[in-house]
C-alpha cells in the first residue's frame, strides 16, 4: 500500500472512531493493523457467555486477556471476577489501550501496551507468579512467523496447574499451537457470531 492510500485509510479510521464511538475505534484498529485483529466486528454476547462459562471464578485471582480491543470481554470478565481479583489485558495497539484506560474505571483492571509473548514478565511486573486463566482472540493464522508458537509456549508456562488457555478463532490454527503444550483441549462452536467461531479451552493439568 502506497503512502497516500495509507493516509486515506487512517483518515477514514479516525473519522469512524470519532462518529461511531466504540465501534469506530474497533474498526479503526482493524484498518490500521488487520493482521493483529481477529475480526472486523466485536464478539457477540453468545460467544462471550460460552467462552467464559468453564471458568471457576471463585478460584480466579489473575485473569489475562490478549488483544482486548475495545473491551468486549473486559466488562463481562470484571462482572464475574472476584473483588480481590486482577484483570490484565495486553495489546500492541496504543489506540485500544488508550481507549480502555479512558473508559474502564476499575481498580482491578490493568491495561498494558505490549506483546503477549512477554506475558510472563508482565504478570510478574504486577506482583504475581502466575495467571489462572488466559483469554485470547488473536488471529493465530495471520500473526507474523514464530509469534504464534512463542505466545502459546509463554502462555503455558504462565498458567498455573488447573488453569486454562481460552481461545476463540475463525480457524483451527490456534489449536495446533495449543496442542504442542496443552494435552487436554476442549472444543466448542458458536454460530451466533460474525463470523461463526471455534472455541478452545486448553487445560494445564
Backbone torsions as a table, in degrees:
resi	resn	phi	psi	omega
1	UNK	NA	129.3	-178.9
2	UNK	-76.9	168.3	-173.2
3	UNK	-62.5	-39.6	-178.8
4	UNK	-65.5	-42.3	179.3
5	UNK	-65.1	-39.2	179.1
6	UNK	-63.1	-41.7	178.9
7	UNK	-64.5	-39.5	177.7
8	UNK	-62.6	-41.4	-179.0
9	UNK	-66.0	-43.3	179.3
10	UNK	-66.1	-36.5	178.0
11	UNK	-64.5	-41.0	176.3
12	UNK	-61.4	-41.7	179.8
13	UNK	-62.1	-41.9	179.5
14	UNK	-64.7	-40.1	178.6
15	UNK	-64.7	-42.9	179.6
16	UNK	-63.0	-43.6	-178.9
17	UNK	-65.0	-31.3	-179.8
18	UNK	-75.0	-41.0	-174.5
19	UNK	-87.8	-26.3	-174.1
20	UNK	-115.8	13.9	173.9
21	UNK	57.8	-128.4	-175.8
22	UNK	-56.1	-46.0	-178.7
23	UNK	-65.1	-36.5	178.1
24	UNK	-66.3	-40.5	177.3
25	UNK	-63.1	-43.9	-179.9
26	UNK	-60.7	-46.8	-177.6
27	UNK	-67.1	-37.2	177.1
28	UNK	-61.3	-42.8	177.8
29	UNK	-61.5	-37.6	177.9
30	UNK	-65.8	-42.8	179.9
31	UNK	-62.1	-40.7	-175.5
32	UNK	-78.0	-32.8	-177.7
33	UNK	-138.8	66.0	-174.5
34	UNK	-61.5	-28.7	-179.0
35	UNK	-75.8	-16.4	-176.7
36	UNK	-103.8	-4.9	-179.4
37	UNK	-112.4	126.7	-172.5
38	UNK	-71.4	-23.8	-175.3
39	UNK	-153.1	157.8	176.7
40	UNK	-84.1	-12.8	-178.8
41	UNK	-128.5	135.6	178.2
42	UNK	-58.9	156.7	-178.9
43	UNK	-63.4	151.2	-179.7
44	UNK	-78.3	163.8	177.9
45	UNK	-64.8	-25.9	179.0
46	UNK	-70.6	-41.1	176.9
47	UNK	-64.3	-43.8	-179.5
48	UNK	-59.4	-49.7	-177.4
49	UNK	-62.4	-44.0	-178.0
50	UNK	-69.4	-39.1	-178.6
51	UNK	-64.9	-38.6	-175.4
52	UNK	-89.4	-9.7	-174.4
53	UNK	-56.4	-39.7	-177.5
54	UNK	-76.3	-8.2	-176.5
55	UNK	-68.7	131.9	174.6
56	UNK	-90.0	92.0	-170.1
57	UNK	-66.4	-30.3	179.7
58	UNK	-69.3	-17.7	179.2
59	UNK	-103.4	2.7	-173.8
60	UNK	-96.5	110.0	176.2
61	UNK	-95.4	-39.5	-177.5
62	UNK	-128.6	118.8	177.0
63	UNK	-115.5	131.7	-178.7
64	UNK	-119.1	140.5	174.6
65	UNK	-127.1	134.4	173.6
66	UNK	-97.9	135.6	176.6
67	UNK	63.4	56.6	-176.8
68	UNK	-68.8	-16.4	-178.4
69	UNK	60.0	-126.5	-178.5
70	UNK	-95.9	13.8	173.2
71	UNK	93.9	25.1	-178.6
72	UNK	-55.2	-39.8	179.0
73	UNK	-92.7	-19.5	-171.0
74	UNK	-60.1	-50.7	-178.1
75	UNK	-66.4	-42.9	174.8
76	UNK	-59.3	-37.1	177.5
77	UNK	-66.9	-46.2	-179.5
78	UNK	-63.1	-33.4	177.8
79	UNK	-64.7	-31.3	-177.4
80	UNK	-93.6	-26.2	-174.1
81	UNK	-68.6	140.4	-179.8
82	UNK	-66.2	162.9	-172.0
83	UNK	-64.8	-27.5	179.2
84	UNK	-99.2	14.3	-179.7
85	UNK	-84.2	173.1	179.6
86	UNK	-136.0	133.1	174.0
87	UNK	-112.2	114.4	177.7
88	UNK	-105.5	122.4	177.0
89	UNK	-114.7	139.2	-174.6
90	UNK	-124.8	126.7	178.2
91	UNK	-145.2	145.2	178.7
92	UNK	-86.4	-8.1	-176.5
93	UNK	-98.6	113.2	-179.6
94	UNK	-62.7	-26.0	177.6
95	UNK	-58.2	-46.8	-178.9
96	UNK	-70.5	-43.3	-179.4
97	UNK	-62.9	-42.8	177.9
98	UNK	-62.6	-41.6	179.7
99	UNK	-63.0	-44.6	-179.6
100	UNK	-64.4	-39.9	178.3
101	UNK	-61.7	-34.4	-178.3
102	UNK	-78.5	-29.0	-168.6
103	UNK	-108.1	-15.6	-179.7
104	UNK	-116.4	110.8	179.8
105	UNK	-107.4	91.2	-179.4
106	UNK	-150.1	125.3	-175.9
107	UNK	-63.7	-18.3	179.7
108	UNK	-82.7	-9.8	-172.0
109	UNK	-95.5	123.6	-176.7
110	UNK	-127.3	93.8	177.7
111	UNK	-81.4	134.9	-176.2
112	UNK	-129.5	128.2	172.9
113	UNK	-84.9	110.4	-176.7
114	UNK	177.7	-170.7	-177.5
115	UNK	-107.4	143.5	176.4
116	UNK	-62.0	-22.8	176.8
117	UNK	-60.4	-25.7	-176.9
118	UNK	-99.7	23.1	-174.3
119	UNK	-57.8	-36.9	-178.8
120	UNK	-62.1	-45.6	179.6
121	UNK	-67.1	-37.8	-179.1
122	UNK	-66.7	-43.9	178.3
123	UNK	-62.8	-43.5	179.1
124	UNK	-64.7	-36.5	179.7
125	UNK	-64.0	-21.8	177.7
126	UNK	-95.2	7.7	173.3
127	UNK	91.6	17.7	-178.0
128	UNK	-121.7	152.1	178.6
129	UNK	-89.9	-19.7	-176.3
130	UNK	-157.0	172.5	171.3
131	UNK	-114.8	151.1	177.2
132	UNK	-86.3	-42.5	178.9
133	UNK	-139.5	145.7	174.7
134	UNK	-128.3	128.7	-179.5
135	UNK	-110.5	138.6	179.7
136	UNK	-144.0	133.9	170.6
137	UNK	-117.4	14.6	-179.8
138	UNK	-61.5	141.1	180.0
139	UNK	-79.8	85.9	-175.2
140	UNK	-56.0	-31.6	-176.2
141	UNK	-71.2	-18.2	-178.5
142	UNK	-116.2	3.2	178.1
143	UNK	-67.6	151.0	177.5
144	UNK	-55.4	152.3	-177.4
145	UNK	-52.3	131.2	177.6
146	UNK	88.6	-17.8	-176.6
147	UNK	-72.4	-44.2	179.5
148	UNK	-57.0	-52.8	178.3
149	UNK	-59.8	-37.7	179.9
150	UNK	-65.9	-40.7	178.6
151	UNK	-65.5	-44.0	-179.5
152	UNK	-61.8	-42.2	-179.6
153	UNK	-66.4	-45.6	-179.8
154	UNK	-64.8	-36.9	179.6
155	UNK	-65.1	-43.5	178.3
156	UNK	-59.9	-42.0	-178.1
157	UNK	-66.4	-36.6	-173.4
158	UNK	-81.1	-22.8	-178.3
159	UNK	-78.2	136.8	177.8
160	UNK	-74.0	157.1	173.1
161	UNK	-57.1	132.7	-176.9
162	UNK	95.8	-14.1	178.2
163	UNK	-86.5	-176.5	-175.1
164	UNK	-149.4	154.9	173.8
165	UNK	-103.5	114.4	-176.1
166	UNK	-102.1	121.0	-174.6
167	UNK	-131.6	133.4	172.9
168	UNK	-122.9	132.9	-172.2
169	UNK	-147.9	165.2	173.1
170	UNK	-93.9	-13.1	177.6
171	UNK	-129.4	173.4	-179.1
172	UNK	-93.1	10.8	-176.3
173	UNK	-58.1	-40.8	-178.0
174	UNK	-61.3	-35.6	-178.6
175	UNK	-62.1	-36.4	179.0
176	UNK	-62.2	-41.0	177.6
177	UNK	-68.4	-41.3	-179.5
178	UNK	-63.7	-39.7	-173.7
179	UNK	-64.1	-18.6	177.5
180	UNK	-70.8	-17.6	-175.0
181	UNK	-126.0	-39.9	-176.1
182	UNK	-96.9	114.7	-177.7
183	UNK	-74.0	-31.2	179.0
184	UNK	-110.1	116.5	178.6
185	UNK	-128.5	116.2	174.6
186	UNK	-88.4	145.5	-177.2
187	UNK	-122.9	151.3	176.9
188	UNK	-149.9	179.4	-178.4
189	UNK	-149.7	137.7	178.2
190	UNK	-124.4	105.7	-179.6
191	UNK	-74.6	-24.5	-177.1
192	UNK	-88.4	64.8	179.9
193	UNK	-153.4	153.3	176.6
194	UNK	-112.1	106.0	-7.6
195	UNK	-79.2	165.8	172.3
196	UNK	-53.5	139.4	-173.7
197	UNK	-128.5	156.6	176.9
198	UNK	-91.4	142.2	-179.0
199	UNK	-120.4	138.9	179.5
200	UNK	-136.2	140.4	175.1
201	UNK	-126.2	107.8	178.5
202	UNK	-96.4	117.0	-175.2
203	UNK	-98.1	135.5	177.3
204	UNK	-96.9	107.6	-177.5
205	UNK	-84.4	NA	NA
